[in-house]
Amino acid sequence: MCRWLRRHYPLRHKATVRVLPPTSLPGLCGEMEFSDAKKPRICIRIAQSSDEVMLETLIEEYAHAIRHECGVPVLNEHDHLFWAIYGHITMHYRGGE
């Protein structure tokens, strides 16, 4: 899934994806962190779970990364642009486009 996302939706910044034990992200399925340092980076962390949950979480966190890079200020993490990106990726992956 990571390769598919990177091929179809390349990010401008270097991104890493890590699967961590569920105890590393208590109460979360995943998270996306954008480092604003000299060399901006994106780190996506996914809590180990079923393949289905990890796949959906990866799509969501990757959508956050794309949303962050789009240049429009993020005032709400789950704003209309995020949901448009998330929906587009989901439809594409499931063959709806």
C-alpha positions in Angstrom: 0.0 0.0 0.0 2.9 2.4 0.7 4.3 1.8 -2.7 0.9 2.4 -4.3 0.3 5.6 -2.4 3.8 6.9 -3.3 3.4 6.1 -6.9 0.0 7.6 -7.4 0.3 10.5 -4.8 3.9 11.5 -4.4 4.7 13.8 -1.6 7.0 16.8 -1.9 8.7 16.0 1.4 10.5 12.9 2.5 8.1 10.6 4.3 8.6 7.5 6.4 5.9 5.0 7.5 6.4 2.9 10.6 4.3 0.2 12.1 4.5 0.3 15.9 3.2 -1.9 18.8 -0.3 -0.7 19.8 1.1 0.4 23.2 3.2 3.0 21.4 0.1 4.9 20.3 -2.4 4.5 23.1 -5.9 5.2 22.0 -4.8 5.9 18.4 -4.8 3.8 15.2 -2.1 6.1 13.7 -0.7 9.6 13.5 1.0 11.9 11.0 3.7 14.3 12.2 5.2 17.0 10.0 8.7 18.2 11.1 9.2 21.9 10.2 13.0 21.7 10.6 15.6 22.7 8.1 14.8 19.6 6.1 11.0 19.1 6.4 9.9 15.5 6.9 6.7 13.6 7.3 6.5 10.7 9.7 3.5 8.4 9.6 3.1 6.0 12.5 0.6 3.1 12.4 -0.4 1.0 15.4 -0.1 -2.7 14.7 -3.6 -4.2 14.2 -5.5 -6.1 11.6 -4.4 -5.6 8.0 -7.8 -3.9 7.2 -7.5 -1.4 10.1 -3.8 -0.6 9.3 -4.7 -0.1 5.6 -7.5 2.3 6.3 -5.3 4.1 8.9 -2.5 4.5 6.4 -4.8 6.0 3.8 -6.1 8.5 6.4 -2.7 9.5 7.6 -1.4 9.8 4.1 -4.3 12.0 3.3 -3.3 14.2 6.2 0.2 14.4 4.7 -1.2 15.5 1.3 -3.5 18.0 3.0 -0.6 19.5 4.9 1.4 20.0 1.7 -1.3 21.6 -0.3 -0.5 25.1 0.8 -3.8 26.1 2.3 -3.5 26.7 6.0 -4.8 23.8 8.2 -7.2 25.3 10.7 -9.0 21.9 11.4 -7.2 18.6 10.8 -10.4 17.1 9.4 -11.6 20.0 7.2 -13.3 19.8 3.9 -10.0 19.5 2.0 -8.9 16.6 4.1 -12.1 14.7 3.5 -12.0 15.4 -0.3 -8.4 14.1 -0.4 -9.3 11.0 1.7 -12.4 10.3 -0.4 -10.5 10.6 -3.6 -7.7 8.2 -2.5 -10.2 5.7 -1.2 -12.3 5.8 -4.4 -9.2 5.4 -6.5 -7.8 2.5 -4.4 -11.2 0.7 -4.5 -11.5 1.1 -8.2 -14.2 3.8 -8.2 -12.3 6.0 -10.6 
